[in-house]
């Protein structure tokens, strides 16, 4: 297979890093983004610094990638802040939407023309189980993840005839440093009891499916929001 160019946002750690490494092993040319000027990209990946909470930086980056001939776009970068609804700072709400919704919108809009021209493209937006269901104190995050699902669905319907497939993946509780830090030992133990499979997921389980959705093997799945959560959202 001819190597394709893939862009993965937030590709220096966790799920994004695992996706980048998986696509790299498959022979793709991989570009990852991070917020630090000297961020550590997976070996073999090109690195771009961009802070998606900065509207100007996001817009400038979108303009740049329009000329990069991106074949595969994985919108993985995201942020979260848990707060009771009445205490949500509007600035925090806007920042979460900027990173989780506006950035994927602008980047997708930038890469679609090239994908249309060649008659092939794959877009995978990393959503969350909190874009399928929700819980208390997650209004800002769920608003962003429900939004990315809606955007993906509309996009998929519009570009399917051009050979472009667009989907969401909704990870459940995945064993990452962020999950461990946010939940703590007691929170993790409680969550595991609520997951039918009785364990957290791992980043490679997300990466393997994301790579499949983003590859030539996927020929007919589009417009979907697929949970990888050990059954959590189905009980």
C-alpha positions as a printed Julia matrix, in Angstrom:
235×3 Matrix{Float64}:
   0.0    0.0    0.0
   1.24   3.48  -0.79
   2.16   5.33   2.39
  -0.34   8.0    3.34
   0.12  11.1    5.47
  -1.63  11.09   8.84
  -2.08  13.96  11.27
  -2.83  13.13  14.9
  -3.55  15.98  17.3
  -2.44  15.47  20.88
  -0.1   12.73  19.76
   2.63  12.9   22.39
   1.03  10.77  25.08
  -1.81   8.42  25.93
  -4.26   7.46  23.22
  -2.86   9.87  20.65
   0.66   8.54  21.03
  -0.54   4.94  20.72
  -2.43   5.8   17.51
   0.62   7.55  16.09
   2.87   4.58  16.82
   0.35   2.16  15.33
   0.03   4.13  12.09
   3.79   4.53  11.91
   4.26   0.75  12.12
   1.76   0.4    9.3
   4.0    2.51   7.1
   2.21   5.84   7.2
   3.95   9.2    7.35
   2.82  10.56  10.71
   2.63  14.11  12.04
   1.64  14.73  15.65
   0.84  17.9   17.54
   1.55  18.93  21.09
   1.43  22.12  23.11
   5.08  22.2   24.19
   7.76  23.71  21.91
  10.03  20.76  22.69
   7.38  18.09  22.95
   8.42  14.47  22.62
   6.81  12.96  19.55
   6.98   9.2   19.02
  10.22   8.24  17.27
   9.79   8.61  13.52
   6.97  11.15  13.71
   7.14  14.78  12.69
   6.14  17.24  15.41
   4.11  20.46  15.3
   3.56  22.8   18.24
   0.08  24.28  18.5
  -2.18  25.34  21.36
  -5.76  24.73  20.24
  -7.12  26.92  23.03
  -5.61  29.88  21.15
  -8.01  30.73  18.27
  -5.33  32.48  16.23
  -2.88  29.58  16.61
  -5.57  27.11  15.59
  -6.56  29.14  12.56
  -2.93  29.55  11.46
  -2.29  25.84  11.84
  -5.41  24.98   9.86
  -4.18  27.24   7.05
  -0.82  25.44   7.09
  -2.15  21.91   6.92
  -4.38  22.8    3.98
  -1.24  22.45   1.86
   0.16  19.33   3.55
  -2.0   16.83   1.63
  -3.29  15.09   4.74
  -4.92  11.74   3.93
  -5.83  10.71   7.48
  -6.91  13.09  10.24
  -7.24  11.92  13.84
  -8.69  14.68  16.03
  -7.56  13.43  19.42
  -6.49  16.53  21.38
  -8.95  17.41  24.1
  -9.31  18.98  27.52
 -11.72  18.59  30.41
 -12.61  20.37  33.63
 -15.19  19.0   36.03
 -17.4   21.57  37.79
 -20.91  21.78  39.23
 -23.12  23.35  36.56
 -23.84  26.57  38.46
 -20.12  27.06  39.11
 -18.83  26.61  35.56
 -16.67  29.54  34.56
 -17.82  30.69  31.1
 -14.16  31.12  30.15
 -13.5   27.46  30.99
 -16.58  26.4   29.04
 -15.43  28.38  25.99
 -11.89  26.99  26.23
 -13.15  23.4   26.28
 -15.32  24.04  23.21
 -12.38  25.72  21.45
 -10.1   22.71  21.89
 -12.65  19.9   21.63
 -14.98  21.24  18.91
 -13.69  24.31  17.08
 -10.2   22.92  16.46
 -11.48  19.64  14.94
 -13.91  21.67  12.81
 -11.2   23.95  11.44
  -8.69  21.16  10.84
 -11.27  18.96   9.14
 -12.38  21.82   6.93
  -8.73  22.34   5.95
  -8.02  18.75   4.91
 -11.29  17.8    3.18
 -10.49  19.54  -0.15
  -7.38  17.38  -0.67
  -9.27  14.23   0.31
 -12.03  15.1   -2.13
  -9.58  15.76  -4.91
  -7.97  12.34  -4.57
 -11.25  10.55  -3.85
 -10.08   9.06  -0.55
  -9.82  10.2    3.05
 -10.35   9.06   6.61
 -11.33  11.23   9.57
 -11.54   9.81  13.09
 -12.65  12.06  15.93
 -11.83  10.84  19.41
 -14.95  11.54  21.43
 -15.82   9.98  24.79
 -18.46   7.93  26.53
 -19.49  11.31  27.93
 -20.58  12.15  24.39
 -23.05   9.26  24.56
 -24.17   9.46  28.19
 -23.24  11.89  30.94
 -22.89  12.43  34.66
 -22.96  15.3   37.09
 -20.32  18.02  36.74
 -19.56  17.13  33.13
 -21.72  19.69  31.32
 -18.82  21.47  29.59
 -17.11  18.28  28.45
 -20.3   16.48  27.43
 -21.45  19.53  25.48
 -18.23  19.33  23.47
 -18.36  15.6   22.9
 -22.03  15.5   21.92
 -21.17  18.34  19.53
 -18.32  16.44  17.86
 -20.65  13.49  17.34
 -23.21  15.69  15.61
 -20.57  17.35  13.47
 -19.12  14.0   12.45
 -22.53  12.63  11.5
 -23.33  15.6    9.27
 -19.85  15.58   7.73
 -20.01  11.87   6.97
 -23.27  12.27   5.08
 -21.84  15.12   3.04
 -18.5   13.62   2.01
 -19.3    9.92   1.64
 -19.76  10.27  -2.11
 -16.2   11.63  -2.3
 -14.65   8.5   -0.79
 -14.19  10.09   2.63
 -15.28   8.18   5.74
 -15.72  10.02   9.04
 -16.37   8.43  12.41
 -16.11   8.99  16.15
 -14.59   6.68  18.7
 -15.93   7.04  22.25
 -13.36   5.63  24.68
 -14.51   4.58  28.12
 -12.25   4.49  31.15
  -8.78   3.94  29.71
  -5.68   3.25  31.76
  -3.73   6.46  31.3
  -1.85   8.78  33.63
  -4.68  11.3   33.33
  -7.34   8.76  34.34
  -5.31   7.64  37.34
  -4.68  11.22  38.44
  -8.32  12.31  38.09
  -9.93   9.3   39.75
  -7.36   8.24  42.34
  -7.12   4.7   43.74
 -10.6    4.67  45.3
 -12.25   6.15  42.23
 -10.54   3.64  39.97
 -11.68   0.75  42.15
 -15.28   1.99  42.01
 -15.19   2.45  38.23
 -13.84  -1.04  37.64
 -16.85  -2.45  39.52
 -19.17  -0.61  37.11
 -17.52  -1.93  33.94
 -18.97  -5.29  32.8
 -15.53  -6.51  31.72
 -14.16  -5.7   35.17
 -11.13  -3.71  34.03
 -10.0   -0.47  32.46
  -9.26  -0.36  28.76
  -5.77   0.22  27.44
  -4.56   2.72  24.88
  -3.64   0.07  22.32
  -7.23  -1.17  22.21
  -8.28   2.31  21.11
  -5.32   2.74  18.77
  -5.87  -0.54  16.95
  -9.47   0.28  16.12
  -8.69   3.88  15.24
  -6.03   2.69  12.8
  -8.5    0.26  11.25
 -11.17   2.94  10.83
  -8.53   5.19   9.29
  -7.21   2.6    6.87
  -8.13   1.02   3.56
  -9.68  -1.96   5.34
 -12.59   0.25   6.37
 -14.72   0.62   3.27
 -18.27   1.04   4.58
 -18.34   2.33   8.17
 -19.06   6.05   8.34
 -21.02   8.49  10.47
 -20.78   6.29  13.55
 -19.89   6.98  17.19
 -18.49   3.7   18.43
 -17.9    3.14  22.14
 -14.88   1.16  23.28
 -15.77   0.89  26.93
 -15.96  -2.73  28.07
 -19.76  -2.51  27.92
 -20.04   0.44  30.36
 -22.55   2.48  28.36
 -24.8   -0.52  27.65
 -25.75  -1.39  31.24
